Amino acid sequence: MGCKISIAMGLAVGACMAAASHAEAAGQFVGVAAYYSKDYSGRTASGERYDPKKFTCAHRTLPFGTRVHVTDPRSHRSVDVVVNDRGPFTKGRVIDLSLAAASALGMTNRGLIKVVATVE
């Protein structure tokens, strides 16, 4: 996604944010995915206990319970996950996947990967 650079920085940022929101509202977003550590335990923002065997994810704004189809364009593997947590809180990342989802995508040996995600 490109942004036009403007003399007024606030306008340039606003234009980028509007484009990002529109892309997500349209049902698809692209970016870097990470996954929960195998040692992570605790509750998610929805109140559920994190289960590394379930196909779940964290997203900053999508409502809890939203189903997201996540595809690795490099391997063409894909998974369906359900939003039950908030995050990622690291700049440049768009989604955090459970260990089960990351394993199914084959990303646990690769670390961070670029994904295409479609809101269902």
Sequence and secondary structure as in RCSB ss.txt:
>XXXX:A:sequence
MGCKISIAMGLAVGACMAAASHAEAAGQFVGVAAYYSKDYSGRTASGERYDPKKFTCAHRTLPFGTRVHVTDPRS
HRSVDVVVNDRGPFTKGRVIDLSLAAASALGMTNRGLIKVVATVE
>XXXX:A:secstr
      SSHHHHHHHHHHHHHHHHHTTEEEEEEEE  TT  SB TTS B  TTS EEE SSS TT EEEEE TTT
  EEEEEEEE    STTEEEEE HHHHHHHT TTT SEEEEEEE 
